């Protein structure tokens, strides 16, 4: 029991520190993106899509290739200062885990908070400024309280992601550091102790249920708060003063070192070879194309992704239509409850779902993978589809219902055409998430079956980092391209 408590505490502790790390980078970046004008602002904001469209496995590869003992940063420092040993040894440790989590997720906080920061009502701040208050005091007494809902909701989302992190903890957690996710996987796969795995899964699910409900409450509060903000962004000013300039420089340098450089490291290693003196080459891609399992894994990725995205979108659309029909009749508390239901899958992790399926089916298959991904991913489709449905005016809904034979006819003639852009967006979004999923294919351990993400993981596990990076680049292009398409469809 003591060991279970220790694992649960470490999971909570590392997620909390990772969230703090994300806040330390995300809040300054949010300030500059929301209130200041500078070169590269749009590029910095575009990084907010990375946690959604670039799988954590690829980010992990980036940290290995850049911050590892033989990574780009150590090679550079050893060359410049004439060192015989790599000076940076933080990667496979608790500190490395916190850095990887924090910088991978900081764009979520940056984007959400900067959106609110750029539209804050300025009357209170201007009044305080007229009364002689300085900028620091205005921030402490006015601005921070206006931003609390968006900061809290985005921080809680980052906490959930870090709490459920699997691949990064598996790679960077260090000896003796195990989270609930990793422990459930190890217990279920290595010792087949499903009783202990069930206990760990129950503890994790209970904690996540509580956190998810709080997150849903904060998200709704944030949405209602933002409605009171101006629809137009406040004018942005240039960076001014030594303090702002120094803070901006530090923020950008840290993002370049711990976020941009690892991503560039993946691309660099994909187009180089482990053989010295080779230089720029496509041979790494040629080698993985010749591997027997590459094209079958690519085919499996598309088949599973298409099936998962279609099922997710169908379930989300049906539930969104149901909610739209009854929300006028249901009371406020019932509406809140019905909107919380789609978020509940966030409280069940991929590892737990995979272990449950393994315990029931014994030997997983592609259909199990599709069903598991659908159960966990359809809330993302709901978050894309329902806002579009809620924009349909009540008058339009009432008139359509009167002129239609029945509700099904109304859905076909009115709701479906109005929702089509969001449906296409949801399909693309869910496909990108499915394609980037490494956890479920790994836990299910389907015989003679690989997805591209699992194929990449196996290459990395065999220390074939150049080939893993090349495969990761292909996977990243697929996920990012499909995700970009989903954003255009909205």
Buried (B, 14 or more C-beta within 10 A) or exposed (E): EEEBEEBBEBBBEBBBBBBBBBBBBBBBBBBBBBBBEEEEBEEBBEBBBBBBBBBBBBBBBBBBBBBBEEBBBBBEBBEEEEEEEBEBBBBBBBBBBBBBBBBBBBBBBBBBBBBBBBBBEBEBBEEBBEEEBEBEEBBEEBBEEBBBBBBBBBBBBBBBBBBBBBBBBBBBBBEEBBBBBBBBBBBBBEEEEBEBBBBBBEBBBEBBBEBBBEBBBBBBBBEEBBEEBEEEBBEBEEBEEEEBEEBBEEBBEBBEBBBBBBBBBBBBBBBBBEEEEEEEBEEBBEBBEEBEBBEBBBEBBBEBBBBBBBBBBBBBBEBBBEBBBEBEEBEEEEBEEBBBEBBBBBBBBBBBBBBBBBEEEEEBBBEBBBBBBBBBBBBBBBBBBBEBBEEBEEEEBEEBBEEBEEEEEBBEBBBEEBBEBBBBBBBBBBBBBBBBBBBBBBBBEBEEBBBBBBBBBBBBEEEBBBBBBBBBBBBBEBBBEBBEBBEEBB
